[in-house]
Amino acid sequence: MNIHQVNGNERLRRLINDCLLVRKQTTDICARISLEDHVVQPIADVSPPKWHLAHTTWFFEELILLRFASSYERLNQQYQLLFNSYYKSAGQHWLQAHRGNLSRPTVAEILHYRTYVDSALVDLSANVSANAELLSLLQIGLHHEQQHQELLLMDIKYILASNPHCPSYSDTQLVKAQPADDKWRNFNEGVYQLGSDGKHFAYDNEKPRHRSYIHPFSICEKTVTNGDFLEFIIDKGYSAPRFWLSIGWDWLSINNIQQPLYWRQEGSVWYEYTLHGLQTLDLNAPVTHISYFEADAYANWRGMRLPTEQELEIYLSSAVKAGVNTAGIAEHTSMALTDVLQPYASDASTGQVWCWSKSHYSSYPGYQPYQGVLTEYNGKFMCNQFVLKGGCIATPKGHYRHSYRNFYAPQQRWMFSGIRLTKDI
């Protein structure tokens, strides 16, 4: 065995150990909810927590163990159908909207499935020589698991908020945000390098690095707050069609949308459901769980606009170099949840909310998708969605980077989404 094989095998062992640590964090997130919470699916977008526990396990089984561990056998053949999310080339899959219809397999059986696969990963590190493809798939699997940790917290929040008694996920006290001034940063026109620099892990949709011509712009360092957005409501912004996109107005009217998700008004007092339960509305905290339609309407009401994804990436990258805390006033929530989200606390490179951009989610020039089953990982969603950037309280440390391209449909708002304003100069 040559020195390259030795180094590769050591990297394999370390990477598998990292995967196992991340997978433990997933079960830790779910340890705070009841067994009954694991099986609820209030809407089609929200998956039951037990499905996340199983799907991330299926990912390691299907893409890694069945390919590289010659003696590996599936624990249960039915799991191939039940826990494939949307990979058509991997076979049939259970419909997302029907995941909550399945009481079986039980949570205990799924936890056993996780243990079974984790044990096989340990055996893999001892019995297989490392190669570039295996190492790459393991790294993707690790980041895929972290993606689902963020999704878990989104889904758990929606599940608990659907209960009229508003049970809390965390019993710690939610620290109130401090007020912050509207500070703006100006950027000159020019040609900027964007996308992954190749120095760290990145998904295929962040590549290749490319040049983009940018006109001069100014961007606000503070994300829009609850207090800012409440002024929009008081000014009857939800009743003024001139601020809204045509399909946004249709969405608002059909669904009787009158305030952000998780907001409610009782008399003259506004409340917001949080992971800490129902709280009086913190006017200084970033407005969260906003659809693209609402974000765009608010920007129009302010006489400004949403940034492009290129402008957001330029701002985020330069802000960190300049020592600006782009989390801003957002850190209070992360700090209050450190008992729950130990590896997730905001730092200077991320904020509490993913910020909507006005950019449609599409491929970069020269985009090359993953090969094999993973061809479906990102490219198949490049239609009718918008890019968000900036990270949130549920984004695991080590998972976020400024080139990260989160994406959602314009009407969706159960994710930790917010608003950062931009204007031309």
C-alpha positions as CSV (number, residue, x, y, z in Angstrom):
1,M,0.0,0.0,0.0
2,N,1.5,3.3,-1.0
3,I,1.4,6.6,0.9
4,H,-1.5,7.9,-1.2
5,Q,-3.6,4.9,-0.2
6,V,-2.7,5.3,3.4
7,N,-3.7,9.0,3.4
8,G,-6.9,8.2,1.5
9,N,-7.9,5.5,3.9
10,E,-7.2,7.8,6.9
11,R,-9.4,10.5,5.2
12,L,-12.1,7.9,4.7
13,R,-12.1,7.0,8.4
14,R,-12.3,10.6,9.4
15,L,-15.0,11.4,7.0
16,I,-17.1,8.5,8.1
17,N,-16.6,9.5,11.7
18,D,-17.8,13.0,10.8
19,C,-20.8,11.5,9.1
20,L,-21.7,9.6,12.2
21,L,-21.3,12.7,14.4
22,V,-23.6,14.7,12.1
23,R,-26.1,11.8,12.1
24,K,-26.2,11.9,15.9
25,Q,-27.1,15.5,15.8
26,T,-30.1,14.6,13.7
27,T,-31.4,12.2,16.3
28,D,-30.6,14.8,19.0
29,I,-32.9,17.3,17.2
30,C,-35.7,14.7,17.3
31,A,-35.1,13.6,20.9
32,R,-36.9,16.8,22.1
33,I,-40.2,15.8,20.5
34,S,-42.7,13.1,21.4
35,L,-43.3,9.9,19.4
36,E,-46.6,11.3,18.3
37,D,-44.9,14.4,16.9
38,H,-42.7,12.2,14.7
39,V,-45.7,11.0,12.5
40,V,-47.6,14.2,11.9
41,Q,-47.9,15.8,8.4
42,P,-50.1,18.9,8.5
43,I,-49.5,19.9,4.8
44,A,-47.8,18.3,1.8
45,D,-44.7,20.5,2.1
46,V,-44.0,19.3,5.7
47,S,-42.7,15.8,6.1
48,P,-43.1,13.8,9.3
49,P,-39.8,13.9,11.4
50,K,-39.5,10.1,11.3
51,W,-39.4,10.3,7.5
52,H,-36.4,12.6,7.7
53,L,-34.7,10.1,10.0
54,A,-35.3,7.3,7.5
55,H,-34.7,9.2,4.3
56,T,-31.2,10.4,5.3
57,T,-30.4,6.8,6.2
58,W,-31.7,5.5,2.9
59,F,-29.4,8.0,1.2
60,F,-26.3,6.4,2.7
61,E,-27.6,3.0,2.1
62,E,-28.6,3.5,-1.5
63,L,-25.8,5.7,-2.8
64,I,-22.9,4.3,-0.7
65,L,-23.3,1.0,1.0
66,L,-25.0,-0.9,-1.8
67,R,-22.3,0.3,-4.2
68,F,-19.1,0.0,-2.1
69,A,-19.8,-2.6,0.7
70,S,-19.9,-5.9,-1.2
71,S,-21.6,-7.8,1.7
72,Y,-24.2,-5.2,2.6
73,E,-27.8,-6.3,2.5
74,R,-30.8,-4.0,3.0
75,L,-32.4,-4.2,6.4
76,N,-35.9,-4.0,4.8
77,Q,-36.7,-4.1,1.1
78,Q,-39.8,-2.0,1.6
79,Y,-37.7,1.0,2.7
80,Q,-36.4,1.4,-0.9
81,L,-39.9,2.6,-1.9
82,L,-40.9,4.4,1.3
83,F,-37.8,6.5,1.9
84,N,-36.7,7.4,-1.6
85,S,-37.6,11.1,-1.8
86,Y,-37.7,11.9,-5.5
87,Y,-34.9,10.0,-7.3
88,K,-36.7,8.5,-10.2
89,S,-33.6,6.7,-11.4
90,A,-33.4,4.9,-8.0
91,G,-36.9,3.4,-8.5
92,Q,-40.4,4.2,-7.4
93,H,-41.0,6.3,-4.4
94,W,-43.8,7.1,-2.0
95,L,-45.5,10.4,-2.7
96,Q,-44.4,13.3,-0.5
97,A,-48.0,14.4,0.3
98,H,-48.7,10.9,1.6
99,R,-45.8,10.4,3.9
100,G,-47.9,11.2,7.0
101,N,-50.3,8.4,6.0
102,L,-47.9,5.7,7.2
103,S,-47.9,4.7,10.8
104,R,-45.5,1.9,10.0
105,P,-42.6,1.4,10.2
106,T,-42.6,2.7,13.7
107,V,-40.2,5.3,15.1
108,A,-38.4,2.6,16.9
109,E,-37.9,0.6,13.7
110,I,-36.5,3.6,11.9
111,L,-34.1,4.3,14.8
112,H,-33.0,0.7,14.5
113,Y,-32.6,1.3,10.7
114,R,-30.3,4.2,11.5
115,T,-28.2,2.1,13.8
116,Y,-28.0,-0.7,11.3
117,V,-26.7,1.7,8.6
118,D,-24.3,3.5,10.9
119,S,-22.8,0.2,11.9
120,A,-22.3,-0.7,8.2
121,L,-20.6,2.6,7.6
122,V,-18.1,1.8,10.4
123,D,-17.4,-1.6,8.8
124,L,-16.9,0.2,5.5
125,S,-14.2,2.4,6.9
126,A,-12.3,-0.7,8.0
127,N,-12.8,-2.9,5.0
128,V,-12.8,-0.7,1.9
129,S,-9.9,1.2,0.3
130,A,-10.7,4.9,-0.3
131,N,-11.3,6.2,-3.8
132,A,-12.3,9.6,-5.0
133,E,-15.9,8.7,-5.8
134,L,-16.5,7.1,-2.4
135,L,-15.0,10.1,-0.6
136,S,-17.1,12.5,-2.7
137,L,-20.4,10.6,-2.1
138,L,-19.7,10.5,1.7
139,Q,-19.1,14.3,1.8
140,I,-22.4,14.8,-0.2
141,G,-24.1,12.5,2.2
142,L,-22.9,14.5,5.2
143,H,-24.1,17.8,3.8
144,H,-27.4,16.1,2.7
145,E,-27.9,15.1,6.3
146,Q,-27.3,18.7,7.4
147,Q,-29.8,20.0,4.9
148,H,-32.4,17.7,6.5
149,Q,-31.5,18.9,10.0
150,E,-32.6,22.4,8.8
151,L,-35.7,20.9,7.2
152,L,-36.5,19.0,10.4
153,L,-36.5,22.2,12.5
154,M,-38.7,23.9,9.9
155,D,-41.1,21.0,9.8
156,I,-41.2,20.5,13.6
157,K,-42.0,24.2,14.0
158,Y,-44.9,23.9,11.6
159,I,-46.2,20.7,13.2
160,L,-46.2,22.2,16.7
161,A,-47.7,25.5,15.5
162,S,-50.6,23.6,14.0
163,N,-51.6,22.7,17.6
164,P,-54.0,25.3,19.0
165,H,-52.2,25.1,22.3
166,C,-48.9,26.2,20.7
167,P,-46.5,23.8,22.4
168,S,-42.9,24.9,22.5
169,Y,-39.9,23.0,21.1
170,S,-37.4,24.6,23.5
171,D,-38.1,25.6,27.1
172,T,-35.3,28.1,27.2
173,Q,-36.2,31.8,27.4
174,L,-36.2,33.7,24.2
175,V,-34.0,36.8,24.5
176,K,-35.4,39.9,23.0
177,A,-33.5,41.5,20.0
178,Q,-31.8,44.8,20.3
179,P,-32.7,47.7,18.0
180,A,-30.3,48.3,15.1
181,D,-29.9,51.2,12.7
182,D,-30.5,51.0,8.9
183,K,-26.9,51.0,7.6
184,W,-26.3,50.7,3.9
185,R,-23.2,49.5,2.0
186,N,-22.5,50.7,-1.5
187,F,-20.9,48.6,-4.2
188,N,-19.4,49.8,-7.4
189,E,-20.2,48.5,-10.8
190,G,-17.8,46.0,-12.3
191,V,-17.2,42.4,-13.1
192,Y,-17.3,40.1,-10.1
193,Q,-16.3,36.5,-9.6
194,L,-19.2,34.4,-8.3
195,G,-19.9,30.8,-7.4
196,S,-17.8,28.3,-5.5
197,D,-14.1,29.0,-5.4
198,G,-13.3,25.3,-5.3
199,K,-11.5,25.5,-1.9
200,H,-14.4,23.9,0.1
201,F,-17.3,21.6,-0.5
202,A,-20.0,22.9,-2.7
203,Y,-23.0,21.4,-4.5
204,D,-23.0,21.1,-8.3
205,N,-25.5,24.1,-8.6
206,E,-22.8,26.4,-7.1
207,K,-20.4,25.7,-9.9
208,P,-18.6,26.7,-12.0
209,R,-17.1,29.9,-10.7
210,H,-17.9,32.6,-13.3
211,R,-17.8,36.3,-14.0
212,S,-20.9,38.5,-13.8
213,Y,-21.2,42.2,-14.6
214,I,-22.9,44.1,-11.8
215,H,-24.4,47.6,-11.9
216,P,-23.8,49.8,-8.8
217,F,-26.1,49.0,-5.9
218,S,-26.6,49.7,-2.2
219,I,-27.7,47.0,0.2
220,C,-29.0,47.2,3.8
221,E,-26.9,45.5,6.5
222,K,-30.0,45.0,8.6
223,T,-32.7,42.6,7.6
224,V,-36.3,43.9,7.7
225,T,-37.7,43.6,11.2
226,N,-41.1,42.6,12.6
227,G,-41.6,46.2,13.5
228,D,-40.8,47.3,9.9
229,F,-43.2,44.8,8.5
230,L,-45.9,45.7,10.9
231,E,-45.9,49.2,9.5
232,F,-46.7,47.6,6.1
233,I,-49.6,45.8,7.6
234,I,-50.9,48.9,9.4
235,D,-50.7,50.8,6.1
236,K,-52.9,48.1,4.6
237,G,-50.2,46.7,2.3
238,Y,-52.0,43.4,2.1
239,S,-55.0,45.2,0.6
240,A,-53.1,47.3,-2.0
241,P,-52.8,45.3,-5.3
242,R,-50.3,47.9,-6.7
243,F,-47.6,46.4,-4.6
244,W,-48.1,42.8,-5.5
245,L,-47.2,40.6,-8.4
246,S,-50.2,39.4,-10.3
247,I,-49.9,35.8,-9.2
248,G,-48.9,37.0,-5.8
249,W,-52.2,38.9,-5.5
250,D,-54.1,35.8,-6.6
251,W,-52.3,33.7,-4.0
252,L,-53.0,36.3,-1.3
253,S,-56.7,36.5,-2.2
254,I,-57.4,32.8,-2.6
255,N,-55.7,31.9,0.7
256,N,-56.8,35.0,2.6
257,I,-53.3,35.9,3.6
258,Q,-53.2,38.9,5.9
259,Q,-49.9,38.6,7.9
260,P,-46.7,36.5,8.0
261,L,-46.9,32.8,8.8
262,Y,-47.0,32.3,12.6
263,W,-48.3,35.8,13.4
264,R,-51.6,36.3,15.1
265,Q,-53.5,39.3,16.6
266,E,-55.5,39.2,19.7
267,G,-57.2,42.6,20.4
268,S,-54.5,45.2,19.8
269,V,-51.6,42.8,20.6
270,W,-49.6,40.9,18.0
271,Y,-48.0,37.5,18.8
272,E,-45.7,35.2,16.9
273,Y,-45.3,31.5,17.3
274,T,-41.6,30.6,17.8
275,L,-39.7,27.4,18.6
276,H,-40.1,28.7,22.2
277,G,-43.8,28.7,21.9
278,L,-46.2,31.7,21.4
279,Q,-44.5,35.0,22.2
280,T,-45.5,38.7,22.0
281,L,-44.2,40.0,18.7
282,D,-40.6,41.2,19.1
283,L,-40.5,44.3,16.9
284,N,-36.7,44.3,16.7
285,A,-36.4,40.7,15.5
286,P,-36.1,39.9,11.8
287,V,-39.4,39.2,10.1
288,T,-39.4,35.5,9.4
289,H,-41.4,33.0,7.3
290,I,-42.1,35.4,4.5
291,S,-43.0,34.3,1.0
292,Y,-41.4,35.7,-2.0
293,F,-44.7,37.4,-2.9
294,E,-44.7,39.2,0.5
295,A,-41.0,40.1,0.4
296,D,-41.4,41.6,-3.1
297,A,-44.6,43.5,-2.1
298,Y,-42.9,44.9,1.0
299,A,-39.9,46.1,-1.1
300,N,-42.2,47.8,-3.5
301,W,-44.1,49.5,-0.7
302,R,-40.7,50.8,0.6
303,G,-39.8,52.1,-2.9
304,M,-36.9,49.7,-3.1
305,R,-36.3,46.2,-4.4
306,L,-35.1,42.7,-3.5
307,P,-31.4,42.0,-4.3
308,T,-30.3,39.7,-7.0
309,E,-28.5,36.5,-5.8
310,Q,-25.3,37.9,-7.2
311,E,-25.7,41.1,-5.1
312,L,-26.4,39.1,-2.0
313,E,-23.3,36.9,-2.6
314,I,-21.1,39.9,-3.2
315,Y,-22.4,41.6,0.0
316,L,-22.1,38.5,2.2
317,S,-18.5,37.8,1.0
318,S,-17.3,41.4,1.4
319,A,-19.1,41.9,4.7
320,V,-17.2,39.1,6.4
321,K,-13.9,40.4,5.0
322,A,-14.8,43.8,6.4
323,G,-15.7,42.4,9.8
324,V,-19.4,43.2,9.5
325,N,-21.7,40.9,11.4
326,T,-24.3,40.0,8.7
327,A,-26.3,38.2,11.4
328,G,-26.9,41.6,12.9
329,I,-29.7,41.6,15.3
330,A,-30.5,38.0,14.5
331,E,-28.1,36.3,17.0
332,H,-30.6,36.5,19.9
333,T,-32.6,33.5,18.7
334,S,-29.6,31.4,18.0
335,M,-28.2,32.1,21.4
336,A,-31.5,31.3,23.1
337,L,-31.5,27.9,21.3
338,T,-27.9,26.9,22.0
339,D,-29.2,24.0,24.2
340,V,-31.0,22.7,21.2
341,L,-28.9,24.0,18.3
342,Q,-25.4,23.7,19.6
343,P,-23.8,23.4,16.2
344,Y,-26.1,25.8,14.6
345,A,-25.6,29.2,16.4
346,S,-25.3,32.2,14.0
347,D,-21.9,33.7,13.3
348,A,-20.7,36.6,11.2
349,S,-21.3,34.7,8.0
350,T,-24.9,33.8,8.5
351,G,-28.1,35.5,9.8
352,Q,-31.3,34.3,11.3
353,V,-33.1,34.2,8.0
354,W,-32.4,33.2,4.5
355,C,-33.0,36.3,2.4
356,W,-35.0,36.2,-0.8
357,S,-33.4,37.3,-4.0
358,K,-35.2,38.4,-7.1
359,S,-33.2,35.8,-9.1
360,H,-34.9,32.8,-10.6
361,Y,-33.2,29.6,-9.7
362,S,-31.4,28.3,-12.8
363,S,-28.0,26.9,-13.9
364,Y,-24.7,28.9,-14.1
365,P,-22.9,29.1,-17.4
366,G,-21.1,25.8,-17.9
367,Y,-23.1,24.0,-15.2
368,Q,-22.3,20.3,-15.0
369,P,-24.7,18.3,-12.8
370,Y,-23.7,15.3,-10.7
371,Q,-23.7,12.0,-12.5
372,G,-25.8,8.9,-11.8
373,V,-28.7,9.1,-9.4
374,L,-27.4,12.4,-8.0
375,T,-28.1,14.1,-11.4
376,E,-31.5,14.7,-9.9
377,Y,-30.2,16.4,-6.7
378,N,-30.4,20.0,-7.9
379,G,-30.9,20.4,-11.6
380,K,-34.4,19.0,-11.8
381,F,-35.7,21.9,-9.6
382,M,-34.4,24.7,-11.8
383,C,-37.9,25.9,-12.7
384,N,-40.4,28.3,-11.0
385,Q,-38.3,28.9,-7.9
386,F,-36.3,31.8,-6.5
387,V,-32.8,31.8,-4.8
388,L,-32.3,32.6,-1.2
389,K,-29.0,33.4,0.5
390,G,-27.5,34.1,3.9
391,G,-28.3,31.1,6.2
392,C,-30.6,31.0,9.2
393,I,-30.6,29.8,12.8
394,A,-31.1,26.2,11.7
395,T,-28.3,26.1,9.2
396,P,-25.5,23.9,10.7
397,K,-22.1,25.3,11.1
398,G,-19.8,24.0,8.4
399,H,-22.7,23.6,6.0
400,Y,-23.2,27.2,5.0
401,R,-21.0,29.2,2.5
402,H,-21.7,32.4,0.6
403,S,-22.0,30.6,-2.7
404,Y,-24.8,28.4,-1.2
405,R,-28.0,28.6,-3.3
406,N,-31.1,27.8,-1.3
407,F,-34.3,27.8,-3.4
408,Y,-38.0,27.7,-2.8
409,A,-41.2,28.4,-4.7
410,P,-42.5,32.0,-4.4
411,Q,-45.6,31.0,-2.3
412,Q,-43.7,28.9,0.3
413,R,-42.9,30.4,3.7
414,W,-42.6,27.7,6.3
415,M,-38.8,28.0,5.9
416,F,-36.8,30.6,7.9
417,S,-37.0,33.2,5.1
418,G,-36.8,37.0,5.4
419,I,-36.0,40.2,3.6
420,R,-32.9,42.3,2.9
421,L,-33.6,45.4,0.9
422,T,-31.5,46.8,-2.0
423,K,-31.6,49.9,-4.1
424,D,-29.8,51.1,-7.3
425,I,-27.3,53.9,-7.0
